[in-house]
């Protein structure tokens, strides 16, 4: 039996034990939450951000979110005046993806790029970018015909931003023979404005730029894992590296460094570029481009693939730049439209239809999603360019025949423009 002094001491220690345990538990460091692709996309593509239109408070909310993600990862700010932000002012024009006039006074709209940097003290810098703006409530770029509605832009291009942020996290303290500049551009939907402005007002010495990688609409990887990569002709080594690093994808490679996304702004500065893209779909530029339709496992595969490409080139010399044919200059001008969404990833003969617009010539003629257009009028259709050339010969009021391959059967229909 304990004496009084021993018993009192024991009881006192027992009373203090819960307090000590609470202190220990309170001092434990909370494990850092791993932010998933879905977390980033769900925030950026939420109704609360009303489509992230450039120049709105919702764009700035998205910019603030991306800035905090970069800051929490330890990226160095590389915008204006020691911040993560680079702002630009402009007078809007109606030609999407065309040229704009940047202004210094009496600005009409102000956009904001978000820029972070990993400084490995290297002589070369890899630029990784994705635009985060979208169409707001719709407007001129929308393909929605039923009035105003929030265009959330989950695939276009919250998906690209989510992969950009994942790469920023993955590239910390690895592949250190390059520095990394991560940029979330605004103003892409109004004409590549943010990337255009940065290319002309860079916050790094662009002569150190090794190459630029652009992710735009990378959230809808299909079952056959088709991945389109443009810009493969802008450096002699691209095709070799892209094929050698590939274990998962059916690659569709396009040489041109010019296209309707932000890599174009860097190609025009003589920097090798690549643009990653998982294809067009019926929700493109519509309110239905929502977060629950993305293939998040596919986004991880694309992230891993891009990381492997970067890793394969980590110890290489600076990539040599090569000019490519500007395919946009060869695109015919149209006076009519068939009213379809082409499947840009289709690599067979003809032009495969990926979507049909309501109350347009294709729907009225009974064409269906999945049909492959093999003849339009007197023209044989073998690819996208031959389809566009054939379409450019027609005017409003013309009628002609169209032949499609529907599951191996040739179907003929009358088309009225």
C-alpha positions as CSV (number, residue, x, y, z in Angstrom):
1,X,0.0,0.0,0.0
2,X,1.3,3.5,-1.0
3,X,1.8,6.1,1.6
4,X,0.0,9.4,1.4
5,X,2.8,11.3,-0.3
6,X,3.2,8.6,-3.0
7,X,-0.6,8.3,-3.5
8,X,-1.0,12.1,-3.9
9,X,1.9,12.3,-6.4
10,X,0.4,9.4,-8.4
11,X,-3.1,11.0,-8.5
12,X,-1.6,14.4,-9.4
13,X,0.3,12.9,-12.4
14,X,-2.9,11.1,-13.6
15,X,-4.8,14.4,-13.5
16,X,-2.1,16.0,-15.6
17,X,-1.9,13.2,-18.2
18,X,-4.9,14.4,-20.3
19,X,-3.5,17.9,-20.4
20,X,-0.2,16.5,-21.5
21,X,-1.8,14.4,-24.2
22,X,-3.8,17.3,-25.5
23,X,-0.6,19.4,-25.7
24,X,1.2,16.6,-27.6
25,X,-1.8,16.1,-30.0
26,X,-2.1,19.9,-30.5
27,X,1.6,20.1,-31.4
28,X,1.3,17.4,-34.1
29,X,1.8,18.9,-37.6
30,X,-1.3,18.4,-39.8
31,X,-0.4,16.3,-42.9
32,X,-0.4,18.6,-46.0
33,X,-3.5,18.0,-48.0
34,X,-2.7,16.7,-51.5
35,X,-4.7,18.8,-54.0
36,X,-6.1,16.6,-56.8
37,X,-6.9,17.5,-60.4
38,X,-10.5,17.4,-59.5
39,X,-10.0,19.9,-56.6
40,X,-8.4,22.4,-59.0
41,X,-11.0,21.9,-61.7
42,X,-14.0,21.9,-59.4
43,X,-12.9,25.3,-58.1
44,X,-12.0,26.9,-61.4
45,X,-15.0,25.5,-63.2
46,X,-17.6,26.2,-60.5
47,X,-20.7,28.3,-61.1
48,X,-19.3,30.7,-58.5
49,X,-16.6,31.9,-60.9
50,X,-19.2,32.5,-63.7
51,X,-16.9,31.4,-66.5
52,X,-13.7,33.3,-65.6
53,X,-14.1,35.9,-68.4
54,X,-11.1,38.2,-68.8
55,X,-11.4,41.6,-67.1
56,X,-14.1,40.5,-64.6
57,X,-13.9,40.0,-60.8
58,X,-14.3,36.3,-61.5
59,X,-11.1,36.2,-63.5
60,X,-9.4,37.8,-60.6
61,X,-10.8,35.2,-58.2
62,X,-9.4,32.4,-60.4
63,X,-6.1,34.3,-60.6
64,X,-6.0,34.6,-56.8
65,X,-6.6,30.8,-56.4
66,X,-3.8,29.9,-58.9
67,X,-1.5,32.4,-57.2
68,X,-2.0,30.9,-53.8
69,X,-1.5,27.4,-55.2
70,X,1.9,28.6,-56.7
71,X,2.8,30.3,-53.5
72,X,2.0,27.3,-51.3
73,X,4.2,25.2,-53.5
74,X,7.1,27.6,-53.0
75,X,7.3,29.0,-56.5
76,X,9.0,32.3,-56.8
77,X,6.8,35.2,-58.0
78,X,7.8,36.2,-61.5
79,X,5.1,38.8,-62.5
80,X,5.3,42.6,-62.0
81,X,7.0,44.3,-59.1
82,X,7.8,41.1,-57.2
83,X,4.2,39.7,-57.5
84,X,2.8,36.6,-59.2
85,X,0.7,38.9,-61.4
86,X,1.4,40.4,-64.9
87,X,-1.4,42.7,-66.0
88,X,-2.1,43.9,-69.5
89,X,-4.7,46.3,-70.9
90,X,-6.2,46.2,-74.3
91,X,-9.0,47.3,-76.6
92,X,-11.0,44.2,-77.6
93,X,-11.6,43.3,-81.2
94,X,-14.2,40.9,-82.5
95,X,-11.8,38.5,-84.3
96,X,-11.1,35.7,-81.9
97,X,-7.5,34.6,-81.8
98,X,-6.6,37.6,-83.9
99,X,-4.4,40.7,-83.2
100,X,-5.3,43.2,-80.6
101,X,-4.1,46.7,-79.7
102,X,-2.4,46.9,-76.3
103,X,-2.8,50.3,-74.6
104,X,-1.3,52.1,-71.7
105,X,-4.0,54.6,-71.0
106,X,-7.8,54.7,-71.1
107,X,-7.9,50.9,-71.1
108,X,-11.0,49.1,-71.9
109,X,-10.2,45.8,-70.3
110,X,-7.5,44.6,-68.0
111,X,-6.4,40.9,-68.0
112,X,-4.0,39.2,-65.5
113,X,-1.4,36.5,-66.1
114,X,-0.3,34.4,-63.1
115,X,3.4,33.5,-63.2
116,X,5.6,31.4,-60.9
117,X,9.2,30.3,-61.2
118,X,11.5,27.5,-60.1
119,X,15.1,28.8,-60.1
120,X,17.6,26.0,-60.4
121,X,20.4,28.5,-61.3
122,X,20.4,26.9,-64.7
123,X,21.3,28.7,-68.0
124,X,18.1,27.4,-69.7
125,X,14.4,27.8,-68.8
126,X,11.5,25.6,-69.8
127,X,8.2,27.6,-70.1
128,X,5.0,25.7,-69.2
129,X,1.7,27.3,-69.8
130,X,-2.1,27.0,-69.9
131,X,-4.8,29.6,-70.2
132,X,-7.3,29.9,-67.3
133,X,-9.8,32.3,-68.7
134,X,-13.1,31.3,-70.4
135,X,-16.2,32.8,-72.0
136,X,-18.1,34.0,-68.9
137,X,-21.8,33.9,-69.7
138,X,-21.2,33.1,-73.3
139,X,-20.9,36.0,-75.8
140,X,-19.5,35.9,-79.2
141,X,-17.3,32.8,-78.9
142,X,-20.2,30.6,-77.5
143,X,-21.8,27.8,-79.5
144,X,-24.8,27.8,-77.2
145,X,-27.9,29.2,-78.9
146,X,-30.4,29.4,-76.0
147,X,-29.4,32.7,-74.3
148,X,-26.9,33.5,-71.6
149,X,-25.6,30.8,-69.3
150,X,-22.5,30.2,-67.3
151,X,-19.8,28.6,-69.4
152,X,-17.7,26.8,-66.8
153,X,-14.9,25.7,-69.2
154,X,-13.8,22.6,-67.3
155,X,-12.0,21.1,-70.2
156,X,-11.3,24.5,-71.8
157,X,-9.2,25.1,-69.9
158,X,-9.4,24.3,-66.2
159,X,-7.9,20.9,-67.2
160,X,-4.8,22.5,-68.6
161,X,-4.3,24.7,-65.5
162,X,-4.7,21.6,-63.2
163,X,-2.0,19.8,-65.1
164,X,0.2,22.9,-65.0
165,X,-0.1,23.0,-61.2
166,X,0.6,19.3,-60.9
167,X,3.8,19.6,-63.0
168,X,4.9,22.6,-60.9
169,X,4.6,20.4,-57.8
170,X,6.3,17.4,-59.5
171,X,9.2,19.4,-60.8
172,X,10.4,20.7,-57.4
173,X,14.0,19.7,-56.9
174,X,14.1,17.3,-59.8
175,X,15.4,17.7,-63.4
176,X,17.5,20.6,-62.2
177,X,19.4,21.3,-65.4
178,X,16.6,23.8,-66.4
179,X,14.7,26.5,-64.6
180,X,10.9,26.4,-64.9
181,X,8.5,29.2,-65.6
182,X,4.9,28.4,-65.0
183,X,2.3,30.7,-66.5
184,X,-1.5,30.7,-66.3
185,X,-2.6,33.0,-69.1
186,X,-5.7,35.1,-69.4
187,X,-7.2,36.6,-72.5
188,X,-6.7,33.4,-74.6
189,X,-10.4,33.3,-75.6
190,X,-10.2,36.9,-76.8
191,X,-7.1,36.4,-79.0
192,X,-4.1,34.8,-77.2
193,X,-3.8,38.2,-75.4
194,X,-2.0,37.2,-72.2
195,X,0.6,35.0,-73.9
196,X,1.1,37.6,-76.7
197,X,1.7,40.3,-74.1
198,X,4.1,38.2,-72.1
199,X,6.1,37.3,-75.3
200,X,6.5,41.0,-76.0
201,X,7.0,42.0,-72.3
202,X,8.8,39.0,-70.8
203,X,9.7,38.8,-67.1
204,X,12.7,36.6,-67.9
205,X,15.3,36.8,-70.6
206,X,13.6,35.0,-73.5
207,X,17.0,34.1,-75.0
208,X,17.3,31.6,-72.2
209,X,14.0,29.9,-73.1
210,X,14.7,26.2,-74.0
211,X,11.2,25.3,-75.1
212,X,7.5,26.0,-74.3
213,X,4.8,23.4,-73.5
214,X,1.2,24.4,-73.7
215,X,-1.8,22.4,-72.3
216,X,-5.2,23.4,-73.7
217,X,-8.2,21.1,-73.5
218,X,-6.5,18.1,-72.0
219,X,-9.3,16.8,-69.9
220,X,-11.2,14.5,-72.3
221,X,-8.8,11.7,-73.1
222,X,-10.8,9.1,-75.0
223,X,-10.9,5.3,-74.5
224,X,-8.5,4.8,-77.4
225,X,-6.1,7.2,-75.6
226,X,-5.6,9.4,-78.7
227,X,-3.5,12.5,-77.8
228,X,-2.8,15.3,-80.3
229,X,0.5,17.1,-80.1
230,X,1.1,20.1,-82.3
231,X,4.4,21.9,-82.9
232,X,6.4,18.7,-83.4
233,X,8.3,20.4,-86.3
234,X,9.5,23.3,-84.2
235,X,12.6,21.3,-83.0
236,X,14.3,18.5,-84.9
237,X,14.3,16.3,-81.8
238,X,10.6,16.4,-80.9
239,X,9.3,13.5,-82.9
240,X,12.1,11.2,-81.6
241,X,11.6,12.1,-77.9
242,X,7.8,12.1,-78.1
243,X,7.7,8.6,-79.5
244,X,10.4,7.3,-77.3
245,X,8.7,8.5,-74.1
246,X,5.3,7.2,-75.2
247,X,3.9,4.0,-73.6
248,X,0.2,4.9,-73.3
249,X,-1.1,7.0,-76.2
250,X,-2.1,6.8,-79.8
251,X,-0.2,9.9,-80.9
252,X,-1.5,12.3,-83.6
253,X,1.5,14.6,-84.3
254,X,1.2,17.9,-86.2
255,X,4.3,19.8,-87.2
256,X,2.9,23.4,-87.3
257,X,3.9,25.7,-84.5
258,X,1.0,28.0,-85.3
259,X,-2.4,27.2,-83.9
260,X,-5.4,28.7,-82.0
261,X,-3.7,28.5,-78.6
262,X,-1.0,30.2,-76.6
263,X,2.0,28.2,-77.9
264,X,1.7,30.3,-81.0
265,X,2.9,33.4,-79.2
266,X,6.2,31.7,-78.3
267,X,6.7,30.0,-81.6
268,X,6.6,33.5,-83.1
269,X,9.6,34.4,-80.8
270,X,11.6,31.5,-82.3
271,X,11.1,29.2,-79.4
272,X,10.4,25.4,-79.9
273,X,6.8,24.6,-78.8
274,X,4.4,21.8,-78.2
275,X,0.6,21.9,-77.7
276,X,-1.1,19.0,-76.0
277,X,-4.8,18.4,-76.8
278,X,-7.3,15.6,-76.2
279,X,-9.8,16.6,-78.9
280,X,-12.9,18.6,-79.6
281,X,-16.3,17.5,-78.2
282,X,-20.0,18.5,-78.2
283,X,-19.6,20.6,-75.0
284,X,-16.9,22.8,-76.5
285,X,-17.7,26.5,-75.8
286,X,-21.1,25.5,-74.2
287,X,-22.4,25.6,-70.7
288,X,-22.2,21.8,-70.5
289,X,-18.3,21.8,-70.4
290,X,-18.5,20.7,-66.7
291,X,-16.0,19.2,-64.2
292,X,-17.9,15.9,-63.9
293,X,-17.2,15.0,-67.6
294,X,-13.4,15.1,-67.3
295,X,-11.2,12.0,-67.4
296,X,-9.0,12.6,-64.4
297,X,-7.1,9.3,-64.8
298,X,-6.3,10.4,-68.3
299,X,-5.0,13.8,-67.0
300,X,-2.6,11.9,-64.8
301,X,-1.3,9.9,-67.7
302,X,-0.8,13.1,-69.7
303,X,1.0,14.7,-66.7
304,X,3.3,11.7,-66.4
305,X,4.0,11.7,-70.1
306,X,5.0,15.4,-70.2
307,X,7.2,14.8,-67.1
308,X,8.9,11.9,-68.9
309,X,9.5,14.1,-72.0
310,X,11.1,16.8,-69.7
311,X,13.1,14.2,-67.9
312,X,14.4,12.7,-71.2
313,X,15.6,16.1,-72.3
314,X,16.9,17.3,-68.9
315,X,20.6,16.9,-69.7
316,X,20.3,17.8,-73.4
317,X,21.7,20.9,-75.0
318,X,19.3,23.8,-75.7
319,X,16.9,22.7,-78.4
320,X,17.4,24.0,-81.9
321,X,14.4,26.0,-83.2
322,X,13.0,25.2,-86.7
323,X,10.3,27.2,-88.5
324,X,7.3,25.2,-89.8
325,X,4.7,25.8,-92.4
326,X,1.9,28.0,-91.2
327,X,-1.1,25.8,-91.9
328,X,-3.5,28.5,-90.8
329,X,-2.6,30.5,-93.9
330,X,-3.8,27.6,-96.1
331,X,-7.2,27.2,-94.4
332,X,-9.9,28.2,-97.0
333,X,-12.5,30.8,-96.1
334,X,-16.1,29.7,-95.8
335,X,-19.4,31.3,-96.8
336,X,-21.4,28.3,-95.5
337,X,-21.1,25.7,-92.7
338,X,-22.2,22.1,-92.5
339,X,-23.1,22.4,-88.8
340,X,-20.8,19.7,-87.5
341,X,-18.0,19.4,-84.9
342,X,-15.1,17.6,-86.7
343,X,-13.1,15.0,-85.0
344,X,-9.6,16.6,-85.1
345,X,-8.0,13.4,-83.7
346,X,-9.3,11.2,-86.5
347,X,-6.4,9.9,-88.5
348,X,-8.3,7.7,-91.0
349,X,-9.5,8.6,-94.5
350,X,-12.2,11.3,-94.6
351,X,-13.5,13.7,-92.0
352,X,-15.3,12.1,-89.0
353,X,-18.1,13.9,-87.4
354,X,-17.8,14.3,-83.6
355,X,-21.0,16.3,-83.1
356,X,-24.0,17.7,-84.9
357,X,-25.4,21.2,-84.4
358,X,-29.2,21.7,-84.0
359,X,-31.2,23.0,-87.0
360,X,-28.1,23.1,-89.4
361,X,-27.6,21.5,-92.8
362,X,-26.0,18.3,-91.5
363,X,-28.8,17.6,-89.0
364,X,-31.5,18.3,-91.6
365,X,-29.8,15.9,-94.0
366,X,-29.8,13.2,-91.4
367,X,-26.1,13.0,-90.8
368,X,-25.0,11.5,-87.4
369,X,-22.2,11.6,-84.9
370,X,-19.6,9.1,-86.0
371,X,-20.3,9.5,-89.7
372,X,-17.2,9.8,-91.8
373,X,-17.6,12.3,-94.7
374,X,-15.9,10.8,-97.7
375,X,-17.4,12.9,-100.5
376,X,-18.9,16.4,-100.6
377,X,-20.2,17.5,-104.0
378,X,-17.6,16.5,-106.7
379,X,-14.8,16.4,-104.2
380,X,-13.4,13.3,-102.5
381,X,-12.7,13.9,-98.8
382,X,-9.5,12.2,-97.6
383,X,-8.6,14.5,-94.6
384,X,-9.6,17.7,-92.8
385,X,-7.9,20.0,-95.4
386,X,-9.7,18.4,-98.4
387,X,-13.0,18.7,-96.5
388,X,-12.4,22.4,-95.9
389,X,-11.4,23.1,-99.5
390,X,-14.5,21.3,-100.7
391,X,-16.7,23.3,-98.3
392,X,-15.2,26.6,-99.3
393,X,-16.6,26.2,-102.9
394,X,-20.2,26.5,-101.8
395,X,-22.4,29.5,-101.1
396,X,-25.6,30.1,-99.3
397,X,-28.5,28.6,-101.2
398,X,-26.4,25.9,-102.9
399,X,-27.4,22.2,-102.7
400,X,-25.2,19.2,-103.2
401,X,-24.7,15.6,-102.3
402,X,-22.7,14.3,-99.4
403,X,-21.5,10.7,-99.0
404,X,-20.6,9.3,-95.5
405,X,-19.3,6.1,-94.3
406,X,-21.6,4.9,-91.5
407,X,-20.2,1.9,-89.8
408,X,-18.9,0.5,-93.0
409,X,-21.9,1.4,-95.1
410,X,-21.9,4.2,-97.6
411,X,-24.9,6.6,-97.1
412,X,-25.8,9.4,-99.5
413,X,-27.7,12.5,-98.5
414,X,-28.8,15.8,-100.0
415,X,-27.3,18.9,-98.3
416,X,-28.8,22.4,-98.6
417,X,-26.7,25.4,-97.4
